[in-house]
């Protein structure tokens, strides 16, 4: 059993007690301690800024051309915080409880409670930085509701919340760069972790412009590298999002926890053909007003507006009358898949359902008539008024849909389908966010800790910033207080030599295969295996097949991939090849994890384990643990477990009916 | 919507690195679907080049949903191509028809040196932000988020300016390679909010100073920046920037 080092005491005192008794590093010593941060999204940028402010010497790395590009920027909906500004009964406990329940009781109570506690400070910090959150006419902050909760606790900046929060953190980071506390290395990719005497002491990074390998020393290394959804090839992640840094850490001894817990988001724009390179999310907030339906008759090819009301199946409202279109993401996604698999899908691919705004437009139109006292006006005029309101609320999302599909969503219902969006699994960390390697930390989506088997909307931004602004500044000090005598280890140390040699030989090996197939073609094939057999629904037979197919794909990759260009220069195909090679290995572990978890929970749905009405069936007696895989050898892992103890929340069957 | 396929001729800027001489190469691409995005069309070209043993075209891109600001390209003379308030990654091939020729170049400006092919170095923008594009508030310093109400109209205006994605299209569109729209968006965002007030004067002076140091040109009010901005950032921000700069320059105390 793994020890998460959760502080003793009652749940709501743990973090305060920890902060009160944690060891500190004095300001003069902070200047002598170096910290490497890999990845500069919300978690990485906020950590780099906060640690720079404290006086540590920080080196930050990102593969993009600027930290402001990190994919946190694409988050649309909002960020939760237990402010209770709406006086609607919210509290730290409720946010904690909703998150634990939403995660289907597979997350760690102490971490989630801490997350809920610091959530309020995040909003204050962001406002102080000048993040332009939406406001009411009185000048105070505005809130909206989000899937899976019954209070309004989501703060937002139109449909661009992630962008505004990231730019706030980015600006704070750039300020530390100007002050000389942070050195920024953009267009660099971490390709190996350096471990000396069992402790993380640095990284080998490739300069993506020149192709040079660089050695960087530090007293602690923080991985803030995001999720691994691109293992599916098609996902809402950015093209460059990858698992490579985390995977190197894993192969060097960090456990990978719950890798099969993947979030499939219900409202994405469907695939249009084989050329598709990525998928685009339509914010969950659209489900606040839109109604989701398919034709009640199988294979109905009529245009949506030719299908009368009584021949439509609003299947979420039918199956889940209490939450309706606002059920959590995992539930909504599975329900869409169920209808499409049964032959009721719409569009040319039949892999889509309608998200219809006709009712909302009419409802808003009528309320405008009342508000403006317009009296008896035509139906067309009412619809026009309604469209204006919808445009104000969701205009940027509707525009995005029209750009991608060429269809006007104000006239026709949108077609949507679930897509891979977020990975709850990640590097196993203890309460202090330290991995199984001493001095190596994982923050944000890169770790596994807070969302269990399913993440609630508007909580990814919250976790990234909580870890970076308010958790790591305390916990890393507790470790570094013992490191003040370490001094600077020169990068001529044999461990750096060896790590660089490993990277070099791997790059040469990849380049020298000189086969016939492109990196992209392998990635696509991996994605198809994962989506078909380790996607929204999994079963034993399919997972076993997937493992065999992935092993075969790996052999083919390492004997037939073709990478043009040079090693010692910019080489985008070489960069991509390294990432895909790691995704292939991770894919196998995800299938193994899904195969050994003989229950359904959250985003992990094993077809063998469902209730008679098709809901996920948890097995708390046998599976209330974190699967933290330890790498042994090629295709060989040891399953280590962290038992999940629920002292405060009583796990129950999740019901949204 | 009717979907179709097309064959196209592409004239693409190829340049090995910053110091090398670049030139246009002509490629033909076949069976491009009208449903593809512009970058997916480039994916098709690159896959073919790799199988032919040639080097693929290097271009910047990441989110492919129009928000990260990483993609660039000047397409038939226009940064981010022909669609209004749109990024290259969101341009779709239904814009084109069979037989079209498309000329694709990198963003061109002295302050944005070409790294390779269509990829440029926009580090100058980061350095401009470092010079003052922030509020100096350390983590933990903040008061309650609702302690200071902000007039909704000002908050909305600040938000509109803050939606800048830092892509650099404004610079590429400007005949003087001026970065005024980018700088003005940040200055407007922060000077409209009470949180930005304490550093209001030093910020605008320092950011303008850094902009000049980076080698961006001057603004001559042609408004081509606004016309090509994928986020529709208004040139009214430049007017605000000029006011802020004048006020700061004429006041003795720089803060």
Interface residues (C-beta under 8 A of the other chain):
Chain A: X46 X49 X50 X53 X64 X65 X66 X67 X68 X69 X70 X71 X73 X74 X83 X85 X121 X123 X124 X125 X126 X127 X128 X129 X130 X132 X133 X134 X135 X136 X137 X138 X139 X140 X141 X157 X158 X160 X163 X164 X167 X170 X171 X172 X174 X175 X177 X178 X184 X186 X209 X236 X238 X239 X240 X272 X273 X275 X276 X277 X278 X280 X281 X400 X403 X404 X405 X406 X407 X469 X470 X473 X516 X518 X520 X521 X562 X564 X565 X569 X570 X572 X573
Chain B: X1 X17 X33 X35 X36 X37 X39 X40 X43 X44 X47 X49 X50 X51 X53 X54 X55 X56 X58 X60 X61 X62 X63 X64 X65 X66 X67 X68 X69 X70 X83 X86 X90 X92 X94 X115 X116 X121 X122 X123 X125 X126 X129 X130 X131 X133 X134 X135 X136 X137 X138 X139 X140 X141 X142 X143 X144 X145 X146 X148 X149 X150 X151 X152 X155 X156 X158 X159 X162 X163 X165 X166 X189 X190 X193 X195 X196
